[in-house]
């Protein structure tokens, strides 16, 4: 029996600084997962800038917060997407075109593509092209 799409992902909010539309994010993921053909479970975790700074320092050597980090799992689990709600919020405040919720969806998309093995730093634009197409499709 195939797992239901909504059983393939978990959204965890580990921050309280910015209100996140959990239902909207779950609906977005419920639409995105089948389009990408994701077959394994994964999680999206919303964290603070301080937590993201620590993770970015420990795993990438950059002692500053970043907007999204992806940690790939193993054969049975796709991995974790961590998003700094503070950085996402601040990015959206600087933009005249994207809302906080839209930015969170963009970051989820970006992180999920990384979990699927895409790497914009080494793939000659393949990930960027897929991401642009999906941003248009999902209006994010």
Backbone as a printed PyTorch tensor [residue, N CA C, xyz], in Angstrom:
tensor([[[  0.8440,  -1.1870,   0.0000],
         [  0.0000,   0.0000,   0.0000],
         [  0.8850,   1.2450,   0.0000]],

        [[  0.6520,   2.1330,  -0.9460],
         [  1.4210,   3.3680,  -1.0670],
         [  1.1060,   4.3030,   0.0930]],

        [[  2.1210,   5.0000,   0.6350],
         [  1.8280,   5.9660,   1.7030],
         [  1.0390,   7.1410,   1.1330]],

        [[  0.1390,   7.6930,   1.9400],
         [ -0.5780,   8.8900,   1.5240],
         [  0.3980,  10.0600,   1.5240]],

        [[  0.1710,  10.9950,   0.6150],
         [  1.0750,  12.1380,   0.4780],
         [  1.2520,  12.8500,   1.8130]],

        [[  0.1740,  13.1000,   2.5310],
         [  0.2910,  13.8570,   3.7770],
         [  1.0790,  13.1090,   4.8440]],

        [[  1.2200,  11.7880,   4.6880],
         [  2.0230,  11.0020,   5.6270],
         [  3.5080,  11.0310,   5.2760]],

        [[  3.8450,  11.6270,   4.1480],
         [  5.2360,  11.6450,   3.7010],
         [  6.0440,  12.7910,   4.2870]],

        [[  5.3960,  13.7530,   4.8800],
         [  6.1320,  14.8920,   5.4130],
         [  5.5610,  15.3190,   6.7500]],

        [[  6.4310,  15.9510,   7.5060],
         [  6.0770,  16.4610,   8.8130],
         [  6.5400,  17.9100,   8.8750]],

        [[  5.6860,  18.8080,   9.3530],
         [  6.0540,  20.2060,   9.5390],
         [  6.1440,  20.4580,  11.0400]],

        [[  7.3300,  20.8980,  11.4730],
         [  7.5860,  21.1280,  12.8940],
         [  7.9770,  22.5910,  13.0840]],

        [[  7.3020,  23.2580,  13.9990],
         [  7.5930,  24.6580,  14.2790],
         [  8.3460,  24.7470,  15.6050]],

        [[  9.6340,  25.0690,  15.5480],
         [ 10.4720,  25.1790,  16.7430],
         [ 10.7830,  26.6350,  17.0700]],

        [[  9.9530,  27.5460,  16.5750],
         [ 10.1590,  28.9720,  16.8250],
         [  8.8140,  29.6150,  17.1190]],

        [[  8.8490,  30.7670,  17.7440],
         [  7.6140,  31.4650,  18.0900],
         [  7.6350,  32.9390,  17.6630]],

        [[  8.6150,  33.3350,  16.8660],
         [  8.7350,  34.7470,  16.5090],
         [  7.7960,  35.1610,  15.3790]],

        [[  7.4790,  34.2250,  14.4850],
         [  6.6430,  34.5570,  13.3320],
         [  5.5900,  33.4780,  13.1350]],

        [[  4.3660,  33.9160,  12.9560],
         [  3.2560,  32.9930,  12.7450],
         [  3.3720,  32.3960,  11.3460]],

        [[  3.2710,  31.0840,  11.2940],
         [  3.3630,  30.3630,  10.0280],
         [  2.0120,  29.7120,   9.7430]],

        [[  1.5650,  29.8120,   8.5210],
         [  0.3170,  29.1900,   8.0880],
         [  0.5830,  27.6960,   7.8490]],

        [[  0.4420,  26.8980,   8.9070],
         [  0.7430,  25.4670,   8.8220],
         [ -0.1490,  24.7570,   7.8100]],

        [[ -1.4360,  25.0720,   7.8160],
         [ -2.3490,  24.4240,   6.8730],
         [ -1.9730,  24.7610,   5.4360]],

        [[ -1.6690,  26.0210,   5.1870],
         [ -1.2550,  26.4330,   3.8460],
         [  0.0400,  25.7610,   3.4260]],

        [[  0.9760,  25.6460,   4.3460],
         [  2.2470,  24.9920,   4.0430],
         [  2.0280,  23.5100,   3.7600]],

        [[  1.1580,  22.8720,   4.5190],
         [  0.8510,  21.4490,   4.2750],
         [  0.1540,  21.2590,   2.9270]],

        [[ -0.7520,  22.1670,   2.5840],
         [ -1.4140,  22.0820,   1.2730],
         [ -0.3880,  22.2300,   0.1520]],

        [[  0.5190,  23.1900,   0.3130],
         [  1.5810,  23.3800,  -0.6760],
         [  2.4070,  22.1020,  -0.8280]],

        [[  2.8360,  21.5370,   0.2870],
         [  3.6200,  20.2990,   0.2360],
         [  2.8130,  19.1560,  -0.3680]],

        [[  1.5230,  19.0900,  -0.0460],
         [  0.6700,  18.0540,  -0.6070],
         [  0.5530,  18.1400,  -2.1160]],

        [[  0.6790,  19.3380,  -2.6670],
         [  0.6630,  19.5190,  -4.1210],
         [  2.0410,  19.3080,  -4.7330]],

        [[  3.0770,  19.7470,  -4.0350],
         [  4.4400,  19.6820,  -4.5570],
         [  4.9990,  18.2650,  -4.5860]],

        [[  4.7680,  17.4960,  -3.5460],
         [  5.3500,  16.1500,  -3.4180],
         [  5.0330,  15.2620,  -4.6200]],

        [[  3.7710,  15.1690,  -5.0670],
         [  3.5060,  14.3070,  -6.2200],
         [  4.1480,  14.8090,  -7.5130]],

        [[  4.1960,  16.1320,  -7.6870],
         [  4.8040,  16.6970,  -8.8950],
         [  6.2850,  16.3300,  -8.9690]],

        [[  6.9680,  16.3540,  -7.8240],
         [  8.3880,  16.0050,  -7.7870],
         [  8.6170,  14.4930,  -7.7310]],

        [[  7.5750,  13.7470,  -7.4820],
         [  7.7260,  12.2950,  -7.3970],
         [  8.4520,  11.8410,  -6.1460]],

        [[  8.3280,  12.6050,  -5.0790],
         [  8.9860,  12.2570,  -3.8210],
         [  8.3290,  11.0010,  -3.2600]],

        [[  9.1430,  10.0000,  -2.9400],
         [  8.6320,   8.7230,  -2.4420],
         [  8.9640,   8.4640,  -0.9800]],

        [[  9.9250,   9.2120,  -0.4460],
         [ 10.3430,   8.9750,   0.9390],
         [  9.9160,  10.1240,   1.8420]],

        [[  9.7900,   9.8330,   3.1120],
         [  9.3670,  10.8300,   4.0940],
         [ 10.4650,  11.8630,   4.3380]],

        [[ 10.0310,  13.0650,   4.7120],
         [ 10.9540,  14.1420,   5.0590],
         [ 10.2600,  15.0720,   6.0330]],

        [[ 11.0310,  15.9760,   6.6160],
         [ 10.4430,  16.9570,   7.5230],
         [ 10.8850,  18.3640,   7.1430]],

        [[ 10.0270,  19.3150,   7.5030],
         [ 10.3160,  20.7360,   7.3860],
         [ 10.2840,  21.2720,   8.8070]],

        [[ 11.3830,  21.8920,   9.2330],
         [ 11.4900,  22.3870,  10.5980],
         [ 11.7590,  23.8830,  10.5500]],

        [[ 10.8990,  24.6560,  11.1950],
         [ 11.0750,  26.1070,  11.2780],
         [ 11.8160,  26.4210,  12.5650]],

        [[ 12.9270,  27.1450,  12.4390],
         [ 13.7950,  27.4250,  13.5790],
         [ 14.0860,  28.9200,  13.6720]],

        [[ 14.7580,  29.3060,  14.7490],
         [ 15.1810,  30.6950,  14.9460],
         [ 16.4970,  30.9600,  14.2230]],

        [[ 16.8260,  32.2300,  14.0670],
         [ 18.1280,  32.5960,  13.5020],
         [ 19.2740,  32.0330,  14.3400]],

        [[ 19.1250,  32.0660,  15.6490],
         [ 20.2010,  31.5840,  16.5220],
         [ 20.4670,  30.0950,  16.2890]],

        [[ 19.4220,  29.3100,  16.1980],
         [ 19.5890,  27.8740,  15.9240],
         [ 20.2170,  27.6650,  14.5460]],

        [[ 19.7440,  28.4300,  13.5670],
         [ 20.2760,  28.2950,  12.2110],
         [ 21.7440,  28.7210,  12.1640]],

        [[ 22.0920,  29.7600,  12.9050],
         [ 23.4940,  30.1920,  12.9510],
         [ 24.3720,  29.0620,  13.4770]],

        [[ 23.9390,  28.4120,  14.5380],
         [ 24.7130,  27.3040,  15.1180],
         [ 24.8640,  26.1550,  14.1240]],

        [[ 23.7930,  25.8030,  13.4600],
         [ 23.8510,  24.7080,  12.4820],
         [ 24.7310,  25.0830,  11.2900]],

        [[ 24.5880,  26.3110,  10.8110],
         [ 25.3880,  26.7650,   9.6810],
         [ 26.8770,  26.7760,  10.0470]],

        [[ 27.1840,  27.1870,  11.2640],
         [ 28.5710,  27.1810,  11.7450],
         [ 29.0950,  25.7540,  11.8570]],

        [[ 28.3120,  24.8840,  12.4930],
         [ 28.7770,  23.5250,  12.7620],
         [ 28.9010,  22.6750,  11.5030]],

        [[ 28.0030,  22.8610,  10.5320],
         [ 27.9940,  21.9810,   9.3570],
         [ 28.5760,  22.5980,   8.1030]],

        [[ 28.6270,  23.9380,   8.0330],
         [ 29.1380,  24.5650,   6.8190],
         [ 30.3080,  25.5040,   7.0840]],

        [[ 30.5860,  25.7880,   8.3530],
         [ 31.7130,  26.6550,   8.6800],
         [ 31.4240,  28.1390,   8.5550]],

        [[ 30.1500,  28.5190,   8.4310],
         [ 29.7610,  29.9280,   8.3370],
         [ 29.0490,  30.3190,   9.6210]],

        [[ 29.6450,  31.2040,  10.3980],
         [ 29.1010,  31.5890,  11.6980],
         [ 28.0920,  32.7220,  11.5510]],

        [[ 27.0130,  32.4320,  10.8240],
         [ 25.9330,  33.3910,  10.6240],
         [ 24.6910,  32.5960,  10.2390]],

        [[ 23.5120,  33.1790,  10.4640],
         [ 22.2970,  32.4680,  10.0600],
         [ 22.1770,  32.4370,   8.5400]],

        [[ 21.4410,  31.4930,   8.0500],
         [ 21.1080,  31.4130,   6.6300],
         [ 19.6200,  31.1080,   6.5370]],

        [[ 19.0560,  31.1940,   5.3610],
         [ 17.6090,  31.0060,   5.2420],
         [ 17.1830,  29.5470,   5.2720]],

        [[ 17.9230,  28.6550,   4.6170],
         [ 17.5160,  27.2510,   4.5360],
         [ 18.7390,  26.3400,   4.5220]],

        [[ 18.6300,  25.2420,   5.2300],
         [ 19.6290,  24.1790,   5.2060],
         [ 18.8950,  22.8670,   4.9820]],

        [[ 19.5220,  21.9850,   4.2250],
         [ 18.9570,  20.6580,   3.9900],
         [ 19.9490,  19.6150,   4.4650]],

        [[ 19.4330,  18.6200,   5.1600],
         [ 20.2460,  17.5110,   5.6410],
         [ 19.6620,  16.2270,   5.0860]],

        [[ 20.3840,  15.6080,   4.1750],
         [ 19.8910,  14.3880,   3.5400],
         [ 19.8770,  13.2400,   4.5320]],

        [[ 18.8700,  12.3830,   4.3660],
         [ 18.7040,  11.2240,   5.2260],
         [ 19.3740,  10.0010,   4.6280]],

        [[ 18.7760,   8.8510,   4.8810],
         [ 19.3110,   7.5980,   4.3610],
         [ 18.3020,   6.9870,   3.3980]],

        [[ 18.4640,   5.7140,   3.1050],
         [ 17.6100,   5.0560,   2.1120],
         [ 16.1290,   5.1220,   2.4580]],

        [[ 15.7870,   5.0810,   3.7430],
         [ 14.3870,   5.0720,   4.1370],
         [ 13.8120,   6.4380,   4.4540]],

        [[ 14.6530,   7.4460,   4.5760],
         [ 14.2060,   8.7750,   4.9850],
         [ 14.9210,   9.8050,   4.1280]],

        [[ 14.1640,  10.6610,   3.4460],
         [ 14.7630,  11.6310,   2.5300],
         [ 15.6200,  12.6510,   3.2610]],

        [[ 15.1390,  13.1750,   4.3960],
         [ 15.9450,  14.1280,   5.1550],
         [ 15.1280,  15.2430,   5.7740]],

        [[ 15.8460,  16.2880,   6.2050],
         [ 15.2490,  17.4090,   6.9200],
         [ 15.5590,  18.7200,   6.2010]],

        [[ 14.5550,  19.5670,   6.1150],
         [ 14.7130,  20.9200,   5.5970],
         [ 14.5190,  21.8500,   6.7880]],

        [[ 15.5350,  22.6470,   7.1030],
         [ 15.4220,  23.6110,   8.1980],
         [ 15.3480,  25.0060,   7.6130]],

        [[ 14.3900,  25.7700,   8.0900],
         [ 14.1730,  27.1260,   7.5960],
         [ 14.1930,  28.0840,   8.7760]],

        [[ 14.9850,  29.1430,   8.6510],
         [ 14.9700,  30.1930,   9.6650],
         [ 13.7960,  31.1090,   9.3670]],

        [[ 12.8150,  31.0850,  10.2470],
         [ 11.6400,  31.9440,  10.0460],
         [ 12.0400,  33.4190,  10.1160]],

        [[ 13.0180,  33.7440,  10.9530],
         [ 13.4490,  35.1440,  11.0790],
         [ 14.0830,  35.6450,   9.7880]],

        [[ 14.9820,  34.8450,   9.2190],
         [ 15.6300,  35.2570,   7.9760],
         [ 14.6080,  35.3130,   6.8460]],

        [[ 13.7150,  34.3190,   6.7800],
         [ 12.6750,  34.3140,   5.7450],
         [ 11.7870,  35.5550,   5.8730]],

        [[ 11.4320,  35.9000,   7.0980],
         [ 10.6040,  37.0760,   7.3410],
         [ 11.3360,  38.3500,   6.9030]],

        [[ 12.5930,  38.4680,   7.3030],
         [ 13.3700,  39.6600,   6.9500],
         [ 13.5610,  39.7810,   5.4450]],

        [[ 13.7610,  38.6640,   4.7550],
         [ 13.8730,  38.7000,   3.2940],
         [ 12.5830,  39.2120,   2.6700]],

        [[ 11.4540,  38.7280,   3.1790],
         [ 10.1640,  39.1510,   2.6060],
         [  9.8880,  40.6280,   2.8920]],

        [[ 10.3310,  41.1260,   4.0240],
         [ 10.1420,  42.5480,   4.3540],
         [ 10.9170,  43.4420,   3.3920]],

        [[ 12.0390,  42.9520,   2.8910],
         [ 12.8630,  43.7340,   1.9600],
         [ 12.3410,  43.6560,   0.5220]],

        [[ 11.4220,  42.7390,   0.2660],
         [ 10.9030,  42.5340,  -1.0780],
         [  9.5590,  43.2270,  -1.2500]],

        [[  9.3550,  43.7790,  -2.4090],
         [  8.0520,  44.3830,  -2.6980],
         [  7.1180,  43.3720,  -3.3640]],

        [[  7.6130,  42.1670,  -3.6350],
         [  6.8090,  41.2170,  -4.4080],
         [  6.4820,  39.9150,  -3.6890]],

        [[  7.2190,  39.5380,  -2.6370],
         [  6.9130,  38.2520,  -2.0070],
         [  6.5660,  38.4310,  -0.5330]],

        [[  5.5820,  37.6780,  -0.1180],
         [  5.1520,  37.6830,   1.2810],
         [  6.0070,  36.6890,   2.0700]],

        [[  5.8690,  36.7430,   3.3620],
         [  6.5630,  35.7910,   4.2350],
         [  6.1630,  34.3570,   3.8770]],

        [[  4.8710,  34.0930,   3.7380],
         [  4.4060,  32.7340,   3.4180],
         [  4.9430,  32.2650,   2.0680]],

        [[  4.9500,  33.1580,   1.0870],
         [  5.4950,  32.8040,  -0.2270],
         [  6.9720,  32.4820,  -0.1150]],

        [[  7.7000,  33.2680,   0.6590],
         [  9.1310,  33.0220,   0.8260],
         [  9.3760,  31.6850,   1.5170]],

        [[  8.5830,  31.3510,   2.5170],
         [  8.7330,  30.0520,   3.1830],
         [  8.5190,  28.9290,   2.1660]],

        [[  7.5100,  29.0570,   1.3120],
         [  7.2710,  28.0290,   0.2920],
         [  8.4530,  27.9350,  -0.6700]],

        [[  9.0080,  29.0810,  -1.0720],
         [ 10.1940,  29.0710,  -1.9480],
         [ 11.3500,  28.3220,  -1.2880]],

        [[ 11.5480,  28.5870,  -0.0100],
         [ 12.6580,  27.9460,   0.7000],
         [ 12.4180,  26.4510,   0.8640]],

        [[ 11.1740,  26.0550,   1.0970],
         [ 10.8440,  24.6330,   1.1740],
         [ 11.1460,  23.9690,  -0.1640]],

        [[ 10.7140,  24.5770,  -1.2460],
         [ 10.9950,  24.0420,  -2.5800],
         [ 12.4950,  23.8940,  -2.7920]],

        [[ 13.2400,  24.9220,  -2.4880],
         [ 14.6970,  24.9060,  -2.6510],
         [ 15.3140,  23.7710,  -1.8270]],

        [[ 14.9160,  23.6810,  -0.5640],
         [ 15.4530,  22.6420,   0.3050],
         [ 15.0860,  21.2440,  -0.1620]],

        [[ 13.8700,  21.0750,  -0.6520],
         [ 13.4390,  19.7560,  -1.1190],
         [ 14.2180,  19.3310,  -2.3610]],

        [[ 14.4870,  20.2640,  -3.2500],
         [ 15.3110,  19.9310,  -4.4110],
         [ 16.7090,  19.4760,  -3.9750]],

        [[ 17.2670,  20.1280,  -2.9640],
         [ 18.5560,  19.6790,  -2.4320],
         [ 18.4520,  18.2630,  -1.8730]],

        [[ 17.3870,  17.9740,  -1.1260],
         [ 17.2310,  16.6210,  -0.5800],
         [ 17.1380,  15.5800,  -1.6860]],

        [[ 16.6140,  15.9870,  -2.8350],
         [ 16.4870,  15.0680,  -3.9600],
         [ 17.7900,  14.9170,  -4.7370]],

        [[ 18.8320,  15.6400,  -4.3000],
         [ 20.1460,  15.4630,  -4.9150],
         [ 20.5890,  16.5670,  -5.8540]],

        [[ 19.7710,  17.5690,  -6.0590],
         [ 20.1680,  18.6870,  -6.9200],
         [ 21.1120,  19.6050,  -6.1540]],

        [[ 22.0480,  20.2010,  -6.8820],
         [ 23.0130,  21.1180,  -6.2560],
         [ 23.3030,  22.2630,  -7.2150]],

        [[ 22.7390,  23.4250,  -6.9240],
         [ 22.8920,  24.5870,  -7.8010],
         [ 24.3270,  25.0680,  -7.9170]],

        [[ 25.1870,  24.6500,  -7.0140],
         [ 26.5870,  25.0820,  -7.0780],
         [ 27.4030,  24.2510,  -8.0670]],

        [[ 26.8920,  23.0810,  -8.4670],
         [ 27.6870,  22.1930,  -9.3190],
         [ 26.9560,  21.6460, -10.5430]],

        [[ 25.6660,  21.9500, -10.7230],
         [ 24.9110,  21.2490, -11.7710],
         [ 24.6530,  22.0630, -13.0440]],

        [[ 25.4240,  23.1000, -13.2750],
         [ 25.3140,  23.8900, -14.5080],
         [ 23.9120,  24.4360, -14.7700]],

        [[ 23.2260,  24.8390, -13.7230],
         [ 21.9400,  25.5000, -13.8750],
         [ 20.7230,  24.5960, -13.8770]],

        [[ 20.9020,  23.2780, -13.7530],
         [ 19.7600,  22.3570, -13.7870],
         [ 18.7870,  22.6300, -12.6360]],

        [[ 19.3010,  22.7580, -11.4200],
         [ 18.4270,  22.9890, -10.2810],
         [ 17.7050,  24.3290, -10.4070]],

        [[ 18.4360,  25.3630, -10.8180],
         [ 17.8190,  26.6860, -10.9610],
         [ 16.6740,  26.6550, -11.9740]],

        [[ 16.8530,  25.9310, -13.0770],
         [ 15.8080,  25.8450, -14.1060],
         [ 14.5730,  25.1310, -13.5610]],

        [[ 14.7790,  24.0300, -12.8570],
         [ 13.6540,  23.2920, -12.2630],
         [ 12.9570,  24.1690, -11.2270]],

        [[ 13.7460,  24.8320, -10.4060],
         [ 13.1750,  25.6820,  -9.3560],
         [ 12.3570,  26.8280,  -9.9560]],

        [[ 12.8690,  27.4620, -10.9970],
         [ 12.1250,  28.5510, -11.6530],
         [ 10.7920,  28.0460, -12.2110]],

        [[ 10.8200,  26.8940, -12.8680],
         [  9.6000,  26.3210, -13.4430],
         [  8.5760,  26.0280, -12.3490]],

        [[  9.0410,  25.4470, -11.2430],
         [  8.1230,  25.0930, -10.1580],
         [  7.6280,  26.3280,  -9.3960]],

        [[  8.4600,  27.3540,  -9.3200],
         [  7.9970,  28.6090,  -8.6970],
         [  6.8410,  29.1940,  -9.4930]],

        [[  6.9640,  29.1340, -10.8180],
         [  5.8610,  29.6400, -11.6580],
         [  4.6170,  28.7700, -11.4770]],

        [[  4.7950,  27.4690, -11.5120],
         [  3.6680,  26.5440, -11.3930],
         [  2.9240,  26.7240, -10.0710]],

        [[  3.6780,  26.8780,  -8.9820],
         [  3.0730,  26.9710,  -7.6560],
         [  2.9590,  28.4050,  -7.1390]],

        [[  3.2620,  29.3780,  -8.0000],
         [  3.1520,  30.7960,  -7.6610],
         [  3.8580,  31.1280,  -6.3520]],

        [[  5.1360,  30.7600,  -6.3150],
         [  5.8990,  31.0750,  -5.0950],
         [  7.2710,  31.6140,  -5.4280]]])
